[in-house]
């Protein structure tokens, strides 16, 4: 890198960190900030102010190692196009089978942009990806199903040991990489033992493609290039975590994450119009004939971990069938709770907490030992995964296009819901791929660990609160 480029980068980093510092609650009188938060809760009102987005804060160069930065910068359209170009050259030893896995929360973005229903949009997207050289295109709902089932199972285990394990509850969900990065780097041991160990849908899909699917195709994992289409930039951070790298095979479970907008820009760059694309059904991981109808899991624009665990636990532990879940809004739309009661007794109390401001309130309560919830679904983006900045950000950088998000929410809710327990593909994969639901193989491939790093060594100075 030239000296001039380096100076520009340092200047940008400094500006970004200073901006974060200005917005950070530490810069306000801490007692006042906390009392304000409590006051707002009582009055049920929230003052609008500048939001410190986890994405903006944690993806800046201030707390990334040079190695991390290099790996993330390699996750771009140019890198994917380089791999596709190599496949067109004569040297077959360099060829890779390109597999794309599309997150269900990305599909509504394409449906709105294309002006089509979600299934037709998925088929057009599949056609485009295959036209540029992608060999297989999957929907990651099956991986999300694994993640939900493993999260449910872990919650039941934690609930049963809650009286003799102080770290058992509350349990925090683990699918949001912005939240995980913040928990590990800033909060440390206060929070990390409480994080569910189930891998995120993205990383389970990575295992599915590089372990199961590559074997089915009689391919070495390093000969498969796995690209994920996601609504969120932070998913790039997750893909480069060291535990998702196979040093023996020199391959990552997910080689590259591209956001929905990056794929859309590729279409624009190649001057491809929706009208000229055919309808091509998505591929199936099991490779069986006939297309599976697109499904979604319960939830408000995300994977619905809270709803699935709540209904499962109500049935498993208390014999209660919960059909509809009623959210009670506390501070704002992104801070809601769900309660299960019987004969005036509260049996379960869960919360959905999205966005950095609400996460800060949660952490403050955690420090005070005042978290009444057994499970908290935590997401760093206000509004959840559909509002990921890789697809919902308006042309005015830093602002979310609310009209677009509303359209995407409507499109997403049009998909039929299916319980992962009732998905025959999951049952087949548990047996054929993982040798059963509670096998060592299932535990190894569907779970991970989170590091409560020593805060003094890892957190940047502007994040010490």
N, C-alpha and C positions, 0 to 999 in steps of 0.2 A: 504494500500500500504506500502511495506517495505521501510525503510529509504534509502536503496541502490537504489531501483526503483525510489523513489522520487528524489534522487540526479541526476540520469540519466536523468529524465524528465526535471528537472530544467536546466541541462547542455544543453540538446537538444533545449529547448526553448530559452535559452540565445544565443546559436549559431545561431539559426534561425533568431531571432530578430536582432542580430548584422549583419547578412548577408543582411537582408532586409534594415537595416539602411545604410549599405555601398552603396547599390544600389539606395536608395531613392534620389530623386532629391534635397531634402533639404540639403543633404550632399555636393552637388556641390554648387558652387557660384550661388545663385538663379537667379540673373540677367543674368549671362552667359548662364545658362540652358535655360531660357526663350528666350533670343535672338537667341540661337542656334536653338530652335524649330521654331521660326519665319523665320530664315534664311533658314532652311531646306524646309519650305513651299514654299518660293519664288523660290528656285532652283529646287523644286520638287524632292529632294533627301532626303533619311533618312539614317543616319549612324547606322549601326548595333551595338548594345551594349547589355549588360546584361539586361534582362527583369525582372521586379518585377511583378510576377504573382499575381493577386488578390487572387487566391486560396491559394498560398503559404503564402501570407501575412496575410490574414484575417482568415484563418482556423487554424493558429498556436495558441498555448495555450495562447499567450500573451494577447489577447483581448477577450477570451472566459471565461465566468464564469464557476465555477466548475460544476454547474448544466447543463449548455450547453454541456460541455465536456462529462459528463456522458451520456446525451441523445444521443449525436452523436456516442460515442463509442458503444452504444447499437445497432446502425444500422450497423450490420455486418452479415456475413454468419452464424456465430455461433448462433446468436439470431433467425434467420429464421429457422435454423435447430432445435433449441430448440422448437419452436412453432410447426413445422412439427412433431417432435417426440412426443410431448404431445398429438397430434391428434391420435397417434397410441396406446395410453394407454387407459385403461378401464374407467378412470374418465371422463365421457362425459361432466361434468360441466366445464372442462378446455378446451374442444375442441373449435377451432375457424375455421371459413371458411376462407381459405387463397385465397386472390384475388391478382393477379399480373397485373399491368398496365405498358405497355412497351411504352416508348417514341419513336416516329418515327425516331428520330436521332440516336437511338441505333440499330435499325434494320440493317442499312448498315454495322455496325461492324460485326454482325453475318453473314451477306451475304458474306463478304470478308473472314472471318475466315472459313466458311463452304464451300466456293467455289460454292455458289448457287445464283440464282436470289433472289431478296428481298422477294418475296411472299413465295417461297419455304423455305427460311431461317426462315421466321416468323413462318411457320407451324412446322418446326422442333424444333424451340425454344419452341413453345407452347407445343409440345409433351413432351419435356424434363421437362418443368416446371410442367406439370400435372403428369409426372411419379414420381416426388419427393413429390407430395402431394398438389400442387396448384389446387384449384377447378375451378377457372375461370381466363382466361387470356384475357385482353383487350388491344387495341391499343388506345393511348391517343389523337389521332387526333380529335376526337369529342370534347374533352375538350379544345384543342387548338382553335377549331372553335368558341366556346363560348368566349374565351379570345380575339380573333381577333375582333369579332362582338362588344363586349363591349368596346374594345379599340377604334374602329372606331367611335362608338356613342359618347364616351367621348371626342374624338378629335374635332368632329363637335361642341359640346357644348362649349369647351374651345375656339375654333376659334371664335365663335360668341360673346363671352364675352371678347375678347382679349383687347379691347380698354379701358375697365373699371376695368379689373382685371390684375394686373401686374404679377401674378403667373400663369396666364392661359397658356401662351406660353413662351418659347418652352415647349412642352410636351415630357417627356422621357419615354421610354417603361419600363415595370416593371417585365418582366419574368425572368431576370437573377439575381439569389440570391447573387452572388458575388458583382455585381454592387449595388444592394439594400443595402447590408450590409455596403459597403464603403460609400454610400450616407448618410445613417442614422448615422453611427458612426463617420465619419470624416467630411463630408461636411455640414451636418445638414440643417438648414433652407434656406441656399443658393439654395439647390436643391430639398429637399423633397416635397415642395408644387407643384413642376413641374412634379412629377412622376405620371404616369397614375395609377388610383386606381384599374383597372381591375386585378383580381387575375391571377396568372400564370397558364398555362395549367396543371401543376402538382397539384396545390392546388384545381383547379376546378374539376379535376378528383377525388381528395380526397373527395370533397363534393358529387360528383355524386355517388361514391361508398358507402360512409357512410350514405348518406341521401336518395337518390333515390333508388339505387340498393338494399340496405339492406331492405328497406320497401317492395320492390317487392318480395324479397326472404323471407319476414316475419321473418327477423332477427333483433335483437337488434344491433346497431352499434358496441358495445363493443365485440360482438361475431364474428365480421369480422376483420381479420388481413390483412391490405392493404399494399402491397409492390409495390414500383415503381422501374422500371429498367430505369436508366438514364445514359447519357454520362458524367455526371459531378459530382464531389464530393460535390460541393457547394449546390447541391440539398438536401443533408443531413441537412445542416444548415437551409434551408427553411422549411423543414418538422417539425422542433422542435420549430418554432416560436409560441409564446403563443397564438396568435389569431387563430391558427389552432388546438387548443386543446379544446374539449368540456368537461368542468369540471363536468357537470351534469352527463354525461354518462361515464366519465373517459376514453375518447378515443380520438385519434388523427385522423385527416382526412387522413394522410399518416403515417403509423406506422413505415415504414422502407424504406430507399432508398438504393438500391444496384446499383453499376455501372455495365456497360456492361462487363468489365473485371472480376468483382467479380462473376458474373453469369457464365462466361466462365471458371473461375477457379473452380467453383463448378462442372461443367461438367468434367473437368480434374480430380478433386479429386475423383469423382464417376466412373471414367474411362468409360465414355459414349462416344461412337463414333457417328458421324453424320449419318453414314450408317445404324446404327441399330435403328434410330429414325423414326417413321412414320410421315406422313404429317397430322397434326391435325389443322383444321381451328380455328381461333381465335373466342372468344365469342363476342356476341353483347350486349351492355348495355340494349337495349330494349328487349332482349331475343327472338327476332323473328327468325323464321327459315331462312336458307340461309345465306351465308357469304357475307358481304360487301367487295368489292374489296379494296385493300389497296390504299389509296390516300395520297397526301401530299398537303401542302399549298405552294404558291409562296414563293420564298426566296432562298438565297444562302447558303443552308445547315443549316438554322435555320427555325423558324416558319413563317418568312416573314411578320412580323407586318408592316414594312415600306411599302412594296409593296401594301399590302391590303389597308392600310389607305390612301396611295397616290391615288390609283385608285378610291377608294370609295369617297374621298373628291373631286377629280377632277369632278366626275359625280354629286355628291350631291350639291356642291356649285357653280360649274362653267359650268355644263352641258357638260363636255368634256369626251369623251370615250378614255381612255388610254389603248392601247393593250399591248405594250411593254415598259418596263421601261429602260431608258439608264442611267447607272451609270457613273459618272465622277470621276475618281480617283484623289484625291488631294495629300495627303502626301504619302500614300501607299495603298496597296490592302485593308487594314482594315480601311481606312478613305475615304469614298466615299459620293458623294452627288447626289441628284436627283432633277431636276428642272422642273416645269410646267410653260410654257410661252404661252402668247397669244398676238399677235400684238406687240411684243417687250416688253411686260410687264411681269415681273415675278410674277406669281400668288402663287406658292408654292415652297418652298425650304426645302427639307428634307435631313437628313444625316444618314449614317450607320457608327457607330464608335465602333470598336472592339479592345480589348486589352488595357492594363493599360496605356501604353505610350500615346495612342491616347486619352484616357479618361482624362488624365492629361492636355493635350492640350485643350480639350473641357472645363474643369473646369477653366483653366486659362483665357480663353476667356469669360467665364460666369462671372468671377469676374470683368473683364474689361467692361462688358456689350456689348461684341462684338460677340454675337451668332446670326447669321442671319436666323437660321432654326426655322421652326414652330414645327417640330417633329424630334427627334433623337432616332434611334434604337441603344441602348447601350448594348453591350455584353462584359463580362470580358475576354473571351477567344479569342486571336487572331485567326481569321479564323472562328469564330462562334461556334455553338453548336456541330457540327460534330467533332470539334477539342478539345472537352472536355477532361480533363486529365484522366477521368475515362475510356477512351477507346483509346485515340490517343497517349498517352505517350509511348515513345519507352523504351527499356530496360535501356537505359541511362536516369536515373531519371531527370526530368526537361526538357527533350527535346521531341519535338513532332515528331512522325514518319510521315514525309511528304509524303512518298510514300503511306502509309496506308490511310492518309487523302484524297489524290487524288483519290484513289480507292473508298473510301466511298462517295466522292462527285459525282463520276460517277454513282454509284449504286443509290444514293438518287435521282439524277436528272432523273433516268429512271422511277420513279413513276409518274403516271398521276396526274395533278393538278386539284383540284376542289375548287371553291369558297365556303366558309362556308355558304353564303346566299342561296346556291342551295342545301344544304344538308338537306334532308327531316327529318333525325333523330333529327337535331338541332331544327327544327320547332316544331316537336312533343314534344320534351323535354321542350321547352320554355312554351308550353301550359300545358302539363300534370304534369310537375315537378315544374315549376316556376310561374304558373298562369299568363303567359304573359310576353312580352319583357321588359316592364317598371314597373313591379310590385315591391312592397316592398321586396318580396321574392327573386326576381332576383337581386335586389340591395344588399341584405344582403349576399347572397351565392356566387355571382360572383365578388364582390368587397371587398377591404380591405383598411386599412389606413397605411401610412408610418410615422414613428416617426422621427422628426428632433430633436434628443436628444441634450442636452447641450454638446457641444464638450469638454468643460474643464473637464467634469466628465468621459467621456467615451473613448476619443481617447488615445491610448497609446502614450508615449512621442515621440517615433520615428516616429509618423505619423503626428506631428504638422507642417503643412506647410502653 
